[in-house]
Amino acid sequence: MPPLAEQLRPETLEQFIGQEHLVGENAILNKIIVSGNIPSMILWGPPGVGKTTLAFIISKYLNRPFITLSAVNSGVKDVRKVIEQAKVQNAKAILFIDEIHRFSKSQQDSLLGAVEKGTITLIGATTENPSFEVISPLLSRCQVFILKSLTEENLQKILKTAVAHLEKQKNIKINITETEALFRISGGDARKLLNALEIIVNSEKIIDNKILITNKSTLDIIQKNLTMYDKKGEKHYDIISAFIKSIRGSDPNAAVYWLARMIEGGEDPKFIARRLLILASEDIGNANPNALLLANACFDAVSKIGWPESRIILSQTAIYLASSPKSNASYMAINSAEETANRTGDLPVPLHLRNAPTKLMKDIDYGKNYKYAHNYKNNFAVQEFLPEKLSGKKFYIPQNNKRENLIRMWLKTLWGKKYNY
C-alpha cells in the first residue's frame, strides 16, 4: 500500500489545501489554470507544501500528458528523450522536474529550445531561490510562483482528513488530544505530518478499538522510528537546522560534526555556503563584520571548486562563524523597521531630505536646509532623518559585544539623548 501522503494526494484544486494566494478563488494561478493557457513555471517553496501535487493537478485539469523527472537521477540524455517523445506525440506535454535546482547548467540548457518553442510546458519545483539556481535564459522563460509554509489551520484540515481516512481504512477510532508535537515535527510540511501520523497509528497500542495520541506518545514514537521517518529525505532539513543552530550557539565542534554529516550525505556545497552567508549577517552582523566577508568568499570559492576540496573551506568558515561573537541586532532592526513601515503607512519624506532636480521643486522648498554632513565637524550635523511622526524611534539596538559597544558609544556621542543610546 502506498504511504499515507500518497494515498491522500489531492487530485483537484478544490481538494488542495493551502497556497490560497495562488490557487484560491480569483488568485493568479487559479485564473491561469482555468484559462487553459499556462506558461512554463517554477514553483519555489519549502518541502511538503504542495509543489508536486499542484503540478499534477494542473496536468489533470488540462488533460495533458504528465512526465516527471527528478534532477537527482536524470541527465541531459533523459531530458532530450522526453523532448523527442513530446515532439512525436504533439500533445503539449507537461514536464515536471523535481528539485530543478540540482540540474547543472548543461542540463538546464537542454530545456531551453523546447520551452521556447512550446514543445513542452516546464514546471520545475525547487526549495532553493531560483534566482541563484536556475540559469537566466531559462528563468526568463518561466513564471516564478512562491509557495508558503502551511499554516496551523491548513495542517488542522489535513490532519482531520487523514484521521478520517485512517479510521475508515483500519476500522478504528483515533483520538488526538494534543497536536502541538505533531505540528512542531511537521514544520509546516504536509508530508512530514502525514508520515508522522502514519507511523504513530501503526505503532501505538489499540485499546478497545481506539488509539490515543498525545504530545508525549507522538514524541516517544517518532524518536524510536527516526530512521523510518526520515527515509524520504526530511533529515536533510533537520541536519541543516542543527548545523545552523550549532553555529548560532557558538559550538564549533557540533558545527563541524553536522557539516561532516552533510558532506557524507552528498549535500550541495552551495546550499551549505548560502546558509552560512545568511547566518553571518543574521546572527553575527556588526559584532564581527568580517564574518560576512569570509562567508561571501566561502560561497564564491565553493561555487568554483565543488567536492571534495570545498569541505575544507566550509569547515574553516563554519568554525570561524561559530567562534565569532554573536549579534542579531541588524536582523531585529530591519524586522522592527518593516513592522513600523507597514503599520504607519506612506509617511512623507521630510522636505529637507527630498531630491530637488527641478526649479519648481526648489521653489517649494525641496532640499531646503539640508545639511551636507561632510561640511561639518566629524562629518556629522544634527538634523531629522525620519518622518516627523517617527522622530526619535530607535530600530537598531547594539548588543553587548566589543564592536557594537563601540558603535553604541559613537552613536551616543553623535545623537546625545535623541535615540537614547
VOPAGU-2260 file (C-alpha; in pm, 1 decimal, decimal comma):
REM VOPAGU-2260
SITE   aa  ch    i         X         Y         Z
SITE  MET   A    0       0,0       0,0       0,0
SITE  PRO   A    1     137,4     348,3     -84,0
SITE  PRO   A    2     239,4     583,2     200,0
SITE  LEU   A    3     -42,9     783,3     356,3
SITE  ALA   A    4      83,6    1105,0     195,6
SITE  GLU   A    5      47,3     943,3    -147,0
SITE  GLN   A    6    -294,9     798,2     -67,2
SITE  LEU   A    7    -423,7    1143,4      26,7
SITE  ARG   A    8    -261,4    1340,5    -254,0
SITE  PRO   A    9    -527,6    1586,7    -379,4
SITE  GLU   A   10    -644,1    1547,9    -738,2
SITE  THR   A   11    -836,5    1874,8    -779,4
SITE  LEU   A   12    -791,6    2238,5    -682,2
SITE  GLU   A   13   -1094,8    2204,2    -455,6
SITE  GLN   A   14    -915,4    1932,7    -256,6
SITE  PHE   A   15    -586,4    2124,4    -246,0
SITE  ILE   A   16    -514,1    2279,5      95,6
SITE  GLY   A   17    -303,6    2591,6     139,7
SITE  GLN   A   18    -149,5    2843,7    -102,2
SITE  GLU   A   19    -469,7    3045,5    -118,4
SITE  HIS   A   20    -268,3    3340,5    -250,6
SITE  LEU   A   21    -202,0    3133,7    -564,4
SITE  VAL   A   22    -493,1    2892,5    -610,9
SITE  GLY   A   23    -774,6    3049,0    -409,8
SITE  GLU   A   24   -1075,2    3195,0    -587,1
SITE  ASN   A   25    -965,3    3477,6    -820,3
SITE  ALA   A   26    -595,1    3412,6    -732,1
SITE  ILE   A   27    -343,2    3443,0   -1015,3
SITE  LEU   A   28    -251,5    3076,4   -1065,4
SITE  ASN   A   29    -614,2    2968,2   -1036,7
SITE  LYS   A   30    -706,9    3207,5   -1317,2
SITE  ILE   A   31    -417,7    3084,7   -1531,8
SITE  ILE   A   32    -515,2    2718,8   -1484,8
SITE  VAL   A   33    -882,5    2785,7   -1561,4
SITE  SER   A   34    -783,3    2977,8   -1875,8
SITE  GLY   A   35    -604,0    2666,8   -2000,5
SITE  ASN   A   36    -310,5    2873,0   -2123,2
SITE  ILE   A   37     -40,0    2801,4   -1868,8
SITE  PRO   A   38     318,8    2924,4   -1905,0
SITE  SER   A   39     626,9    2730,0   -1810,0
SITE  MET   A   40     678,5    2793,8   -1440,9
SITE  ILE   A   41     898,5    2744,4   -1137,5
SITE  LEU   A   42     726,3    2653,4    -811,0
SITE  TRP   A   43     951,0    2775,7    -529,4
SITE  GLY   A   44     879,1    2688,2    -168,7
SITE  PRO   A   45     962,9    2474,9     135,7
SITE  PRO   A   46     926,7    2095,6     126,1
SITE  GLY   A   47     585,0    1939,7     167,2
SITE  VAL   A   48     373,4    2241,2      71,5
SITE  GLY   A   49     224,1    2100,1    -248,7
SITE  LYS   A   50     461,1    2172,2    -538,5
SITE  THR   A   51     441,7    1823,3    -692,9
SITE  THR   A   52      71,3    1795,5    -619,1
SITE  LEU   A   53      -2,1    2130,2    -780,8
SITE  ALA   A   54     186,2    2029,3   -1096,4
SITE  PHE   A   55     -13,1    1704,1   -1111,8
SITE  ILE   A   56    -344,7    1887,9   -1063,0
SITE  ILE   A   57    -257,7    2129,4   -1343,1
SITE  SER   A   58    -186,1    1845,7   -1587,1
SITE  LYS   A   59    -504,5    1663,2   -1489,4
SITE  TYR   A   60    -718,9    1978,3   -1516,9
SITE  LEU   A   61    -580,6    2049,3   -1864,6
SITE  ASN   A   62    -584,7    1680,0   -1964,7
SITE  ARG   A   63    -225,4    1688,8   -2080,6
SITE  PRO   A   64      42,9    1417,2   -2064,0
SITE  PHE   A   65     237,2    1448,4   -1738,6
SITE  ILE   A   66     603,0    1348,1   -1747,2
SITE  THR   A   67     816,5    1360,6   -1434,8
SITE  LEU   A   68    1192,5    1372,2   -1396,9
SITE  SER   A   69    1396,4    1404,0   -1081,2
SITE  ALA   A   70    1701,4    1624,5   -1106,4
SITE  VAL   A   71    1876,4    1388,5    -864,0
SITE  ASN   A   72    1890,0    1092,6   -1104,7
SITE  SER   A   73    1817,5    1238,4   -1451,4
SITE  GLY   A   74    2064,2    1377,3   -1702,0
SITE  VAL   A   75    2072,5    1557,1   -2036,3
SITE  LYS   A   76    2003,6    1227,3   -2216,4
SITE  ASP   A   77    1680,4    1179,8   -2019,6
SITE  VAL   A   78    1569,6    1536,4   -2091,8
SITE  ARG   A   79    1631,8    1500,8   -2465,0
SITE  LYS   A   80    1444,5    1168,9   -2473,9
SITE  VAL   A   81    1140,0    1331,6   -2311,9
SITE  ILE   A   82    1153,3    1624,9   -2554,4
SITE  GLU   A   83    1169,7    1391,2   -2856,3
SITE  GLN   A   84     868,9    1198,0   -2724,3
SITE  ALA   A   85     677,3    1522,8   -2682,3
SITE  LYS   A   86     758,5    1624,6   -3041,5
SITE  VAL   A   87     629,3    1293,0   -3178,1
SITE  GLN   A   88     311,8    1297,1   -2966,6
SITE  ASN   A   89     249,9    1667,8   -3031,1
SITE  ALA   A   90      31,9    1670,8   -2718,7
SITE  LYS   A   91     169,2    1973,3   -2534,1
SITE  ALA   A   92     306,7    1759,4   -2254,6
SITE  ILE   A   93     384,9    1899,1   -1911,7
SITE  LEU   A   94     735,9    1812,1   -1795,9
SITE  PHE   A   95     767,7    1825,7   -1418,9
SITE  ILE   A   96    1122,7    1839,3   -1284,4
SITE  ASP   A   97    1154,0    1795,7    -910,8
SITE  GLU   A   98    1449,6    1966,2    -740,1
SITE  ILE   A   99    1534,4    2154,9   -1057,7
SITE  HIS   A  100    1797,6    2347,7    -860,0
SITE  ARG   A  101    2009,3    2031,6    -873,7
SITE  PHE   A  102    2022,3    2039,7   -1254,2
SITE  SER   A  103    2360,0    2152,6   -1391,2
SITE  LYS   A  104    2390,4    2440,0   -1639,1
SITE  SER   A  105    2418,0    2198,3   -1931,8
SITE  GLN   A  106    2109,8    2008,3   -1816,1
SITE  GLN   A  107    1913,1    2331,4   -1787,7
SITE  ASP   A  108    2045,5    2445,7   -2127,6
SITE  SER   A  109    1899,4    2130,0   -2283,2
SITE  LEU   A  110    1549,9    2250,9   -2186,6
SITE  LEU   A  111    1571,7    2595,9   -2346,7
SITE  GLY   A  112    1473,9    2516,1   -2704,5
SITE  ALA   A  113    1174,3    2301,6   -2613,8
SITE  VAL   A  114    1046,8    2556,1   -2362,1
SITE  GLU   A  115    1097,3    2842,0   -2607,9
SITE  LYS   A  116     908,1    2662,7   -2887,8
SITE  GLY   A  117     633,9    2533,6   -2657,7
SITE  THR   A  118     717,3    2170,0   -2732,3
SITE  ILE   A  119     682,8    2111,6   -2359,5
SITE  THR   A  120     545,8    2316,7   -2073,1
SITE  LEU   A  121     803,4    2303,7   -1797,1
SITE  ILE   A  122     704,3    2300,8   -1431,7
SITE  GLY   A  123    1010,4    2299,5   -1208,8
SITE  ALA   A  124     995,6    2256,4    -832,3
SITE  THR   A  125    1265,7    2390,6    -602,8
SITE  THR   A  126    1326,6    2462,9    -237,2
SITE  GLU   A  127    1610,0    2699,6    -334,1
SITE  ASN   A  128    1593,8    3057,1    -460,5
SITE  PRO   A  129    1564,7    3016,3    -839,8
SITE  SER   A  130    1749,7    3345,3    -890,0
SITE  PHE   A  131    2063,0    3162,1    -776,1
SITE  GLU   A  132    1996,7    2810,0    -900,9
SITE  VAL   A  133    1817,8    2844,4   -1237,5
SITE  ILE   A  134    2010,3    2985,8   -1532,7
SITE  SER   A  135    1891,7    3327,8   -1650,7
SITE  PRO   A  136    1778,1    3222,3   -2002,0
SITE  LEU   A  137    1554,8    2950,3   -1855,6
SITE  LEU   A  138    1432,3    3167,0   -1570,5
SITE  SER   A  139    1331,8    3441,5   -1815,0
SITE  ARG   A  140    1109,4    3190,0   -1996,0
SITE  CYS   A  141     930,9    3083,8   -1677,1
SITE  GLN   A  142     688,2    3243,1   -1436,5
SITE  VAL   A  143     800,4    3202,1   -1074,9
SITE  PHE   A  144     533,3    3124,5    -814,9
SITE  ILE   A  145     626,5    3130,9    -445,9
SITE  LEU   A  146     459,9    2875,2    -219,9
SITE  LYS   A  147     442,5    2937,2     154,9
SITE  SER   A  148     476,2    2706,0     455,7
SITE  LEU   A  149     141,0    2562,6     555,2
SITE  THR   A  150     -38,3    2739,4     838,7
SITE  GLU   A  151    -167,1    2563,1    1150,5
SITE  GLU   A  152    -517,3    2596,3    1007,2
SITE  ASN   A  153    -401,2    2418,8     689,6
SITE  LEU   A  154    -237,9    2143,8     894,4
SITE  GLN   A  155    -554,0    2100,2    1102,4
SITE  LYS   A  156    -755,5    2038,5     783,8
SITE  ILE   A  157    -500,8    1789,3     652,2
SITE  LEU   A  158    -489,5    1610,4     987,1
SITE  LYS   A  159    -868,1    1588,6    1004,1
SITE  THR   A  160    -883,4    1437,7     654,9
SITE  ALA   A  161    -604,1    1192,3     734,5
SITE  VAL   A  162    -764,1    1075,7    1059,6
SITE  ALA   A  163   -1097,2    1012,8     887,1
SITE  HIS   A  164    -919,1     817,5     612,9
SITE  LEU   A  165    -723,0     600,9     858,0
SITE  GLU   A  166   -1026,1     537,0    1078,0
SITE  LYS   A  167   -1219,7     405,6     779,8
SITE  GLN   A  168    -923,1     211,0     643,1
SITE  LYS   A  169    -834,7      41,8     974,3
SITE  ASN   A  170   -1182,1      37,4    1127,8
SITE  ILE   A  171   -1062,4     203,0    1449,3
SITE  LYS   A  172   -1122,7     528,4    1637,1
SITE  ILE   A  173    -830,5     772,9    1652,2
SITE  ASN   A  174    -844,4    1029,2    1931,7
SITE  ILE   A  175    -584,2    1308,8    1909,0
SITE  THR   A  176    -598,7    1504,7    2233,4
SITE  GLU   A  177    -286,8    1715,6    2166,2
SITE  THR   A  178    -149,7    1833,0    1831,2
SITE  GLU   A  179     142,9    2058,1    1932,3
SITE  ALA   A  180     409,2    1787,4    1891,6
SITE  LEU   A  181     269,1    1671,3    1557,8
SITE  PHE   A  182     269,2    2024,8    1419,8
SITE  ARG   A  183     612,8    2102,1    1559,6
SITE  ILE   A  184     753,6    1788,7    1396,7
SITE  SER   A  185     590,2    1874,6    1065,2
SITE  GLY   A  186     735,6    2225,6    1049,9
SITE  GLY   A  187     465,9    2329,6     803,3
SITE  ASP   A  188     536,1    2024,3     584,9
SITE  ALA   A  189     225,2    1820,3     499,7
SITE  ARG   A  190     425,3    1513,5     400,3
SITE  LYS   A  191     609,3    1513,6     734,7
SITE  LEU   A  192     280,2    1547,5     918,3
SITE  LEU   A  193     122,2    1254,7     734,7
SITE  ASN   A  194     435,3    1037,3     764,5
SITE  ALA   A  195     444,3    1103,3    1139,1
SITE  LEU   A  196      73,5    1027,8    1183,1
SITE  GLU   A  197     104,3     704,2     985,7
SITE  ILE   A  198     399,4     588,0    1196,9
SITE  ILE   A  199     215,2     669,3    1520,5
SITE  VAL   A  200    -104,0     490,8    1418,1
SITE  ASN   A  201      93,9     185,4    1307,3
SITE  SER   A  202     297,8     183,2    1629,9
SITE  GLU   A  203      52,9     285,3    1903,7
SITE  LYS   A  204    -136,7      25,2    2104,0
SITE  ILE   A  205    -502,7     -22,4    2016,2
SITE  ILE   A  206    -717,7     -36,8    2329,4
SITE  ASP   A  207   -1092,4    -102,2    2295,6
SITE  ASN   A  208   -1056,7     -41,5    1922,3
SITE  LYS   A  209    -919,1     308,9    1993,9
SITE  ILE   A  210    -584,3     482,1    1957,9
SITE  LEU   A  211    -499,5     777,4    2182,8
SITE  ILE   A  212    -243,2    1027,1    2050,3
SITE  THR   A  213     -84,1    1282,5    2286,1
SITE  ASN   A  214     223,1    1503,6    2266,3
SITE  LYS   A  215     419,3    1250,6    2473,2
SITE  SER   A  216     316,9     948,2    2267,7
SITE  THR   A  217     394,5    1138,7    1948,0
SITE  LEU   A  218     747,4    1231,3    2056,3
SITE  ASP   A  219     819,6     885,3    2201,4
SITE  ILE   A  220     713,9     701,3    1887,2
SITE  ILE   A  221     877,2     939,0    1638,9
SITE  GLN   A  222    1210,1     923,9    1825,5
SITE  LYS   A  223    1201,9     543,1    1810,6
SITE  ASN   A  224    1122,4     549,1    1437,7
SITE  LEU   A  225    1353,1     830,9    1335,8
SITE  THR   A  226    1518,8     635,9    1055,7
SITE  MET   A  227    1184,6     537,7     904,6
SITE  TYR   A  228    1054,5     890,1     948,6
SITE  ASP   A  229    1347,5    1034,0     754,0
SITE  LYS   A  230    1356,1     781,4     470,4
SITE  LYS   A  231    1213,5    1036,9     223,7
SITE  GLY   A  232    1491,5    1286,8     291,0
SITE  GLU   A  233    1336,1    1508,7     556,5
SITE  LYS   A  234    1655,8    1457,8     758,9
SITE  HIS   A  235    1821,1    1693,2     511,0
SITE  TYR   A  236    1630,9    1984,9     664,0
SITE  ASP   A  237    1676,6    1867,4    1022,1
SITE  ILE   A  238    2054,6    1844,9     982,2
SITE  ILE   A  239    2094,2    2187,2     823,2
SITE  SER   A  240    1883,5    2320,0    1111,2
SITE  ALA   A  241    2113,0    2153,8    1366,1
SITE  PHE   A  242    2416,6    2290,0    1178,9
SITE  ILE   A  243    2291,5    2649,0    1180,8
SITE  LYS   A  244    2179,1    2632,3    1543,1
SITE  SER   A  245    2518,3    2493,4    1649,1
SITE  ILE   A  246    2695,4    2787,7    1485,4
SITE  ARG   A  247    2446,5    3034,4    1634,4
SITE  GLY   A  248    2510,3    2869,8    1970,9
SITE  SER   A  249    2890,6    2918,0    1932,4
SITE  ASP   A  250    2974,2    2545,6    1927,4
SITE  PRO   A  251    3234,5    2487,4    1652,1
SITE  ASN   A  252    3261,7    2116,6    1742,5
SITE  ALA   A  253    2892,8    2046,7    1685,2
SITE  ALA   A  254    2900,0    2265,7    1373,2
SITE  VAL   A  255    3179,6    2061,0    1216,7
SITE  TYR   A  256    3003,6    1735,2    1309,0
SITE  TRP   A  257    2680,3    1835,7    1134,7
SITE  LEU   A  258    2884,8    1967,2     842,3
SITE  ALA   A  259    3050,0    1625,6     815,1
SITE  ARG   A  260    2706,7    1460,0     814,1
SITE  MET   A  261    2602,1    1677,9     522,0
SITE  ILE   A  262    2926,6    1612,7     335,6
SITE  GLU   A  263    2890,0    1236,1     376,7
SITE  GLY   A  264    2530,4    1264,4     257,3
SITE  GLY   A  265    2640,4    1434,4     -64,3
SITE  GLU   A  266    2478,9    1770,7      13,7
SITE  ASP   A  267    2521,2    2051,1    -240,9
SITE  PRO   A  268    2813,5    2265,0    -112,6
SITE  LYS   A  269    2645,8    2581,9    -240,4
SITE  PHE   A  270    2338,9    2501,8     -30,8
SITE  ILE   A  271    2558,4    2492,5     281,2
SITE  ALA   A  272    2757,4    2802,1     183,3
SITE  ARG   A  273    2440,8    3001,3     118,8
SITE  ARG   A  274    2312,5    2920,6     467,3
SITE  LEU   A  275    2645,2    3032,8     615,3
SITE  LEU   A  276    2620,8    3359,2     422,6
SITE  ILE   A  277    2274,8    3430,5     563,8
SITE  LEU   A  278    2384,3    3338,4     915,8
SITE  ALA   A  279    2687,3    3567,0     900,4
SITE  SER   A  280    2457,1    3866,9     870,2
SITE  GLU   A  281    2156,2    3743,8    1068,1
SITE  ASP   A  282    2336,1    3604,9    1373,7
SITE  ILE   A  283    2673,1    3785,2    1379,1
SITE  GLY   A  284    2627,1    4109,4    1189,9
SITE  ASN   A  285    2822,3    4406,0    1321,8
SITE  ALA   A  286    2955,8    4211,4    1619,5
SITE  ASN   A  287    3211,1    4095,8    1361,9
SITE  PRO   A  288    3166,9    4244,6    1012,2
SITE  ASN   A  289    3446,7    4021,3     878,7
SITE  ALA   A  290    3213,7    3723,6     919,5
SITE  LEU   A  291    3003,7    3833,3     621,8
SITE  LEU   A  292    3316,5    3890,3     411,8
SITE  LEU   A  293    3452,6    3543,1     489,2
SITE  ALA   A  294    3114,8    3378,2     429,3
SITE  ASN   A  295    3084,9    3555,4      93,9
SITE  ALA   A  296    3436,7    3445,8      -1,8
SITE  CYS   A  297    3341,0    3092,4     102,7
SITE  PHE   A  298    3036,0    3096,5    -124,0
SITE  ASP   A  299    3244,5    3219,3    -418,7
SITE  ALA   A  300    3511,8    2956,9    -354,8
SITE  VAL   A  301    3282,7    2655,0    -326,8
SITE  SER   A  302    3093,7    2771,5    -637,1
SITE  LYS   A  303    3419,6    2735,3    -829,2
SITE  ILE   A  304    3561,2    2425,5    -663,4
SITE  GLY   A  305    3295,9    2172,5    -557,5
SITE  TRP   A  306    3359,9    1849,3    -368,6
SITE  PRO   A  307    3578,9    1724,8    -210,9
SITE  GLU   A  308    3803,1    2028,5    -160,2
SITE  SER   A  309    3510,7    2257,2     -65,8
SITE  ARG   A  310    3475,3    2068,4     261,3
SITE  ILE   A  311    3793,5    2238,2     389,7
SITE  ILE   A  312    3667,7    2587,0     303,2
SITE  LEU   A  313    3326,9    2514,8     455,5
SITE  SER   A  314    3492,1    2378,6     768,7
SITE  GLN   A  315    3709,1    2689,9     807,8
SITE  THR   A  316    3410,9    2918,9     762,6
SITE  ALA   A  317    3181,2    2722,7     993,0
SITE  ILE   A  318    3444,8    2719,6    1269,6
SITE  TYR   A  319    3510,1    3093,2    1228,1
SITE  LEU   A  320    3140,6    3181,2    1241,6
SITE  ALA   A  321    3075,5    2952,1    1538,4
SITE  SER   A  322    3369,1    3104,3    1727,4
SITE  SER   A  323    3269,4    3462,3    1646,7
SITE  PRO   A  324    3079,5    3696,1    1883,6
SITE  LYS   A  325    2709,5    3699,7    1802,8
SITE  SER   A  326    2453,0    3971,4    1740,5
SITE  ASN   A  327    2115,3    3965,1    1569,0
SITE  ALA   A  328    2078,0    4343,5    1602,1
SITE  SER   A  329    2072,9    4404,3    1225,3
SITE  TYR   A  330    1811,5    4131,4    1179,1
SITE  MET   A  331    1596,6    4272,7    1459,2
SITE  ALA   A  332    1640,3    4627,1    1327,5
SITE  ILE   A  333    1503,7    4550,9     980,6
SITE  ASN   A  334    1218,3    4344,9    1130,7
SITE  SER   A  335    1123,7    4639,2    1352,7
SITE  ALA   A  336    1157,1    4889,6    1068,7
SITE  GLU   A  337     939,2    4677,9     835,3
SITE  GLU   A  338     672,9    4638,1    1103,4
SITE  THR   A  339     671,2    5013,9    1162,4
SITE  ALA   A  340     662,9    5091,1     789,4
SITE  ASN   A  341     367,7    4856,3     737,8
SITE  ARG   A  342     182,4    4990,3    1040,8
SITE  THR   A  343     236,4    5363,0     980,1
SITE  GLY   A  344     187,6    5362,0     604,2
SITE  ASP   A  345     329,2    5603,7     349,9
SITE  LEU   A  346     466,6    5876,4     575,9
SITE  PRO   A  347     600,8    6179,0     385,4
SITE  VAL   A  348     974,5    6229,1     340,3
SITE  PRO   A  349    1085,1    6547,0     526,7
SITE  LEU   A  350    1121,5    6835,0     282,8
SITE  HIS   A  351    1489,5    6893,3     356,0
SITE  LEU   A  352    1568,5    6531,5     256,1
SITE  ARG   A  353    1381,9    6538,0     -74,5
SITE  ASN   A  354    1557,5    6546,9    -407,0
SITE  ALA   A  355    1523,3    6876,9    -594,7
SITE  PRO   A  356    1624,3    6823,4    -960,1
SITE  THR   A  357    1394,6    7099,9   -1096,9
SITE  LYS   A  358    1348,8    7469,8   -1022,4
SITE  LEU   A  359     985,1    7412,6    -922,5
SITE  MET   A  360    1090,8    7161,6    -659,1
SITE  LYS   A  361    1346,6    7403,2    -522,1
SITE  ASP   A  362    1086,1    7679,7    -514,5
SITE  ILE   A  363     859,1    7466,8    -291,8
SITE  ASP   A  364    1149,1    7400,5     -53,2
SITE  TYR   A  365    1253,1    7051,7    -162,0
SITE  GLY   A  366    1600,5    7005,1     -14,7
SITE  LYS   A  367    1592,7    7337,0     171,6
SITE  ASN   A  368    1801,4    7348,8     491,8
SITE  TYR   A  369    1957,1    7009,3     427,9
SITE  LYS   A  370    2295,7    6992,6     599,4
SITE  TYR   A  371    2568,3    6821,2     398,4
SITE  ALA   A  372    2737,9    6610,9     666,9
SITE  HIS   A  373    3088,5    6640,7     524,9
SITE  ASN   A  374    3084,3    7018,3     571,5
SITE  TYR   A  375    3063,8    6976,1     947,7
SITE  LYS   A  376    3294,5    6861,6    1227,5
SITE  ASN   A  377    3325,4    6481,9    1246,9
SITE  ASN   A  378    3128,6    6467,4     921,0
SITE  PHE   A  379    2808,6    6499,8    1119,2
SITE  ALA   A  380    2534,1    6757,2    1163,9
SITE  VAL   A  381    2227,2    6718,9    1383,5
SITE  GLN   A  382    1912,3    6706,0    1170,4
SITE  GLU   A  383    1598,9    6493,9    1135,9
SITE  PHE   A  384    1618,6    6195,7     901,6
SITE  LEU   A  385    1292,3    6018,9     991,8
SITE  PRO   A  386     935,7    6124,9     912,5
SITE  GLU   A  387     804,8    6363,7    1176,5
SITE  LYS   A  388     573,7    6105,7    1334,8
SITE  LEU   A  389     867,6    5868,1    1388,0
SITE  SER   A  390    1115,5    6118,8    1527,1
SITE  GLY   A  391    1336,5    5952,4    1787,7
SITE  LYS   A  392    1220,6    5599,8    1700,2
SITE  LYS   A  393    1508,6    5353,3    1752,6
SITE  PHE   A  394    1530,4    5045,0    1530,8
SITE  TYR   A  395    1895,7    4948,2    1568,0
SITE  ILE   A  396    1982,5    4840,8    1923,3
SITE  PRO   A  397    2353,3    4749,4    1952,6
SITE  GLN   A  398    2412,1    4435,9    2155,9
SITE  ASN   A  399    2668,8    4370,6    2427,1
SITE  ASN   A  400    2983,8    4282,3    2235,9
SITE  LYS   A  401    3311,5    4466,8    2179,1
SITE  ARG   A  402    3239,2    4610,2    1835,3
SITE  GLU   A  403    2877,1    4706,2    1896,1
SITE  ASN   A  404    2963,7    4864,6    2229,9
SITE  LEU   A  405    3196,6    5092,6    2033,9
SITE  ILE   A  406    2915,8    5160,6    1785,5
SITE  ARG   A  407    2680,7    5243,5    2073,0
SITE  MET   A  408    2931,4    5488,8    2225,1
SITE  TRP   A  409    2983,6    5659,4    1888,4
SITE  LEU   A  410    2609,7    5694,6    1822,5
SITE  LYS   A  411    2560,0    5832,5    2173,1
SITE  THR   A  412    2834,2    6088,4    2109,7
SITE  LEU   A  413    2665,0    6196,7    1786,4
SITE  TRP   A  414    2299,1    6191,6    1886,8
SITE  GLY   A  415    2307,5    6260,3    2259,1
SITE  LYS   A  416    1965,4    6182,2    2410,7
SITE  LYS   A  417    1772,7    6171,0    2081,9
SITE  TYR   A  418    1788,5    5793,0    2039,4
SITE  ASN   A  419    1880,9    5715,5    2398,8
SITE  TYR   A  420    2198,2    5527,0    2312,1
